[in-house]
Amino acid sequence: MAIAIALFCTSIFGNIFSLIIEKEYFIPEQSSIFTFNETIGNEGSSDVWRYGEDYSNYYFNLSTFDNDVLFFPKKNINSCPGFNPKDVTTWCKVKDTNTKF
């Protein structure tokens, strides 16, 4: 239980901090400030995330002005041979934020 609380607190405080200090930082619409976790940051001068995840999806930041992202549902990992959450080129049938459900 203590580990779950620590992980929860880490995500929310890190997200709040990043939202305050970095004007381009954002949380994907499909995620939440409570659950989103940056896994790989941008290698440039910005603190914007490149890859991230939450309990349901993996995310790739397309770095557009509209904050478009690709997302891959974690429930589909077993049907995607060679899937690597830190390499968007291995994501089978990714969805973008413009996908209508």
LOBAKE-434381 format. One line per 10 residues: number of its first residue (from 0); their letters; for each residue x, y, z of N, C-alpha, C, CB. Coordinates in steps of 0.02 Angstrom, whole numbers, padded with zeros to 5 digits. Glycine has a CB too. Example, Ala and Ser with C-alpha at 12.3 -4.5 7.8 and 13.67 -1.06 7.14 Angstrom:
% residues 2
0	as	00660,-00284,00390,00615,-00225,00390,00660,-00165,00390,00565,-00224,00452 | 00642,-00112,00354,00684,-00053,00357,00645,00002,00394,00704,-00030,00286
This chain:
% residues 101
0	maiaialfct	00041,-00059,00000,00000,00000,00000,00044,00063,00000,-00047,00000,00060 | 00096,00062,00039,00140,00121,00043,00173,00135,-00024,00194,00110,00097 | 00190,00082,-00061,00221,00091,-00127,00172,00124,-00174,00245,00023,-00155 | 00109,00102,-00174,00058,00132,-00217,00049,00206,-00202,-00009,00095,-00210 | 00048,00223,-00139,00041,00293,-00119,00101,00333,-00142,00033,00299,-00042 | 00161,00306,-00135,00221,00341,-00156,00222,00352,-00232,00284,00301,-00135 | 00202,00301,-00270,00199,00308,-00343,00147,00360,-00363,00184,00241,-00375 | 00090,00359,-00331,00037,00407,-00345,00062,00478,-00333,-00025,00393,-00302 | 00093,00488,-00277,00118,00555,-00259,00173,00578,-00306,00142,00555,-00187 | 00216,00532,-00326,00271,00550,-00370,00244,00577,-00437,00316,00490,-00382
10	sifgnifsli	00194,00543,-00466,00167,00565,-00530,00134,00633,-00524,00117,00514,-00556 | 00092,00642,-00476,00054,00705,-00472,00100,00764,-00457,00000,00700,-00419 | 00147,00756,-00411,00190,00813,-00395,00238,00829,-00452,00229,00798,-00331 | 00264,00777,-00485,00307,00788,-00543,00270,00822,-00600,00336,00722,-00567 | 00207,00801,-00611,00167,00832,-00663,00150,00905,-00647,00103,00793,-00674 | 00132,00918,-00586,00117,00987,-00566,00179,01031,-00575,00092,00990,-00493 | 00235,01007,-00552,00298,01045,-00558,00313,01060,-00632,00356,01006,-00526 | 00308,01009,-00674,00323,01018,-00745,00273,01065,-00779,00322,00951,-00781 | 00210,01061,-00761,00159,01106,-00790,00173,01178,-00770,00089,01085,-00767 | 00200,01189,-00711,00214,01257,-00687,00276,01286,-00721,00223,01257,-00611
20	iekeyfipeq	00330,01246,-00726,00393,01274,-00750,00402,01272,-00826,00449,01238,-00719 | 00365,01230,-00861,00374,01222,-00933,00310,01236,-00970,00399,01151,-00949 | 00308,01291,-01007,00245,01311,-01040,00222,01262,-01093,00254,01380,-01071 | 00267,01222,-01122,00248,01173,-01173,00229,01105,-01144,00303,01165,-01222 | 00240,01096,-01080,00224,01031,-01048,00148,01022,-01046,00255,01026,-00977 | 00125,00962,-01059,00054,00947,-01056,00043,00874,-01038,00020,00963,-01123 | -00016,00859,-01016,-00037,00791,-01001,-00084,00769,-01057,-00072,00786,-00930 | -00074,00711,-01088,-00119,00689,-01141,-00192,00688,-01118,-00099,00620,-01167 | -00238,00705,-01164,-00309,00706,-01148,-00334,00638,-01123,-00349,00727,-01208 | -00304,00584,-01147,-00325,00517,-01128,-00300,00497,-01059,-00302,00467,-01179
30	ssiftfneti	-00258,00537,-01029,-00227,00521,-00965,-00251,00569,-00911,-00150,00523,-00971 | -00213,00573,-00858,-00232,00614,-00801,-00169,00639,-00766,-00277,00574,-00752 | -00175,00697,-00735,-00120,00724,-00696,-00101,00677,-00639,-00139,00794,-00668 | -00148,00635,-00619,-00137,00588,-00564,-00100,00525,-00586,-00203,00569,-00533 | -00106,00506,-00650,-00079,00441,-00671,-00025,00445,-00725,-00134,00399,-00696 | -00019,00501,-00761,00030,00506,-00815,00100,00507,-00787,00017,00569,-00857 | 00144,00470,-00821,00214,00467,-00801,00259,00475,-00862,00229,00400,-00765 | 00300,00526,-00862,00349,00535,-00916,00401,00480,-00910,00382,00606,-00913 | 00415,00445,-00966,00466,00393,-00965,00529,00413,-01001,00438,00330,-00996 | 00523,00456,-01052,00582,00483,-01087,00569,00557,-01101,00597,00444,-01153
40	gnegssdvwr	00615,00598,-01080,00609,00670,-01092,00638,00690,-01159,00643,00708,-01037 | 00623,00750,-01180,00649,00778,-01241,00724,00790,-01233,00612,00844,-01260 | 00763,00777,-01285,00835,00787,-01281,00856,00858,-01295,00869,00741,-01329 | 00809,00902,-01311,00825,00971,-01326,00827,01014,-01264,00776,01000,-01375 | 00818,01078,-01273,00820,01125,-01217,00754,01127,-01178,00837,01194,-01241 | 00703,01096,-01205,00637,01096,-01173,00631,01036,-01125,00582,01093,-01226 | 00588,01045,-01074,00576,00990,-01028,00514,00950,-01047,00568,01017,-00957 | 00492,00956,-01109,00433,00920,-01132,00450,00846,-01139,00407,00948,-01200 | 00403,00804,-01121,00413,00731,-01125,00410,00707,-01198,00360,00695,-01084 | 00445,00653,-01211,00444,00622,-01277,00400,00559,-01275,00516,00604,-01301
50	ygedysnyyf	00411,00517,-01224,00371,00457,-01213,00343,00460,-01142,00414,00393,-01224 | 00284,00431,-01134,00253,00428,-01068,00205,00369,-01064,00217,00493,-01052 | 00178,00359,-01004,00130,00305,-00995,00085,00319,-00935,00166,00237,-00987 | 00031,00283,-00933,-00012,00281,-00874,-00035,00209,-00867,-00073,00332,-00880 | -00088,00197,-00829,-00110,00129,-00817,-00139,00095,-00879,-00160,00128,-00762 | -00163,00135,-00927,-00198,00108,-00985,-00159,00111,-01050,-00262,00143,-00994 | -00118,00162,-01060,-00086,00175,-01124,-00013,00194,-01119,-00124,00228,-01160 | 00022,00185,-01176,00087,00215,-01187,00076,00274,-01233,00139,00163,-01217 | 00117,00327,-01226,00107,00388,-01265,00172,00410,-01298,00081,00444,-01220 | 00165,00439,-01358,00220,00469,-01394,00200,00540,-01413,00240,00427,-01457
60	nlstfdndvl	00239,00589,-01393,00225,00659,-01406,00247,00677,-01477,00260,00705,-01353 | 00200,00698,-01519,00216,00716,-01588,00246,00786,-01593,00154,00712,-01630 | 00249,00823,-01539,00279,00890,-01537,00247,00938,-01586,00353,00885,-01551 | 00181,00938,-01588,00144,00985,-01630,00118,01042,-01586,00086,00950,-01667 | 00096,01096,-01618,00068,01152,-01580,00002,01134,-01547,00059,01212,-01627 | -00032,01082,-01573,-00096,01060,-01545,-00088,01005,-01492,-00141,01035,-01601 | -00027,00991,-01473,-00012,00938,-01423,-00039,00870,-01444,-00042,00958,-01355 | -00031,00853,-01507,-00052,00788,-01532,-00006,00734,-01506,-00054,00787,-01609 | -00035,00677,-01490,00004,00619,-01467,-00020,00557,-01503,-00002,00611,-01391 | 00024,00507,-01506,00004,00440,-01525,-00003,00402,-01460,00055,00405,-01574
70	ffpkkninsc	-00052,00357,-01457,-00057,00316,-01397,-00070,00244,-01416,-00111,00342,-01350 | -00043,00199,-01375,-00048,00128,-01386,-00078,00096,-01323,00021,00096,-01403 | -00137,00065,-01329,-00168,00034,-01270,-00126,-00025,-01243,-00239,00010,-01287 | -00114,-00025,-01180,-00075,-00079,-01149,-00107,-00148,-01158,-00064,-00065,-01075 | -00173,-00149,-01164,-00208,-00213,-01173,-00191,-00246,-01240,-00284,-00203,-01167 | -00160,-00209,-01286,-00143,-00235,-01352,-00071,-00259,-01358,-00156,-00183,-01404 | -00033,-00257,-01305,00038,-00275,-01308,00048,-00346,-01334,00070,-00268,-01239 | 00008,-00394,-01310,00018,-00464,-01330,00003,-00476,-01404,-00026,-00508,-01289 | -00034,-00433,-01436,-00049,-00441,-01508,-00004,-00398,-01552,-00122,-00423,-01521 | 00051,-00374,-01524,00097,-00332,-01561,00168,-00359,-01553,00093,-00257,-01537
80	pgfnpkdvtt	00188,-00406,-01596,00256,-00435,-01590,00311,-00382,-01595,00266,-00489,-01644 | 00360,-00386,-01551,00416,-00340,-01553,00401,-00273,-01523,00438,-00331,-01622 | 00345,-00266,-01488,00326,-00202,-01459,00379,-00179,-01408,00258,-00207,-01425 | 00397,-00115,-01415,00443,-00083,-01368,00411,-00016,-01349,00516,-00073,-01399 | 00394,-00006,-01285,00360,00055,-01265,00401,00119,-01276,00341,00051,-01193 | 00466,00111,-01287,00509,00170,-01297,00533,00176,-01369,00569,00166,-01251 | 00496,00144,-01416,00511,00149,-01487,00446,00148,-01526,00558,00091,-01510 | 00421,00207,-01544,00356,00213,-01576,00352,00174,-01642,00340,00285,-01589 | 00408,00161,-01675,00407,00124,-01738,00386,00052,-01729,00475,00127,-01772 | 00385,00027,-01667,00365,-00043,-01654,00292,-00048,-01632,00409,-00073,-01600
90	wckvkdtntk	00257,00008,-01628,00188,00009,-01604,00141,-00010,-01660,00169,00078,-01576 | 00105,-00065,-01653,00057,-00088,-01703,-00009,-00049,-01697,00044,-00163,-01695 | -00034,-00026,-01753,-00099,00007,-01756,-00108,00060,-01702,-00154,-00044,-01749 | -00061,00107,-01699,-00066,00160,-01649,-00125,00205,-01664,00000,00201,-01646 | -00148,00238,-01612,-00204,00285,-01619,-00177,00355,-01605,-00262,00268,-01570 | -00201,00403,-01644,-00182,00472,-01628,-00240,00507,-01594,-00162,00509,-01692 | -00227,00565,-01571,-00277,00600,-01530,-00337,00622,-01572,-00246,00661,-01496 | -00333,00617,-01637,-00390,00635,-01680,-00435,00576,-01695,-00365,00665,-01745 | -00417,00517,-01668,-00458,00457,-01680,-00524,00463,-01644,-00420,00394,-01656 | -00578,00450,-01679,-00645,00452,-01649,-00665,00381,-01628,-00698,00483,-01699
100	f	-00692,00375,-01569,-00712,00309,-01544,-00787,00300,-01547,-00688,00299,-01473
